[in-house]
Amino acid sequence: AADAYTASETFRKKEFPLRFRLDRSDSVMMEFKGVSFDTVTSDVTGGRLYRFTGKPETFTVPYFNKQKVAAGAMLPEAYIVPPEWTDVIQRLAIHGVEFQRLFAPATLEVHSCRFENCKWQEEPFEGRHPMEFEVKPIVETRTYPKGSVVVDMNQAASQVAAHILEPKGPDSYVQWGFFDTV
């Protein structure tokens, strides 16, 4: 039933959450069963060290269990990936995302975006330089060449496709530098 719902038009009628942040405005106090400890100063660094005593102790701690949507997107009926983005297309297939290829060029009016204020992270993370940017939505007429991949969102893997192809998602291939030349 869940797969059928994510493959439905109804699923795309509301914003799809891509990124969350912790809501620190509300918490509940809870008991946490742990081990008592002493705080000592390190002889080497001068910083704090925690030495566990091995004795059980129950602590009362705040538990923040609510998330707020930090970024979301209205999902389209389909995404189109031009054929030159072979790394992205291969990874879509590896993740079980279904797609079809165009047998001829197609000129379409599409909802797309322009990237502004792009900033790449200086230090690499997992061999890539993630980026920050602003997205400006646009509508334009674009011609897609033969071999372009059409990812129909009427499929069970639509959430996977959205996380990969929606630029604002934290694990999108834009964030991970697959589209840096754009």
Secondary structure, DSSP 8 states (H G I E B T S, - for coil): -HHHHHTSTGGGGS-EEEEEEE-TT--EEEEEEEEEEEEEE-TTTSSEEEEEEEEEEEEEEEE---EEEEEEE---SEEEE-TT-HHHHHHHHHTT---EE-SS-EEEEEEEEEEEEEEE-SS-BTTB--EEEEEEEEEEEEEE-TT-EEEES-STTHHHHHHHH-TTSTT-TTTTTTTTT-
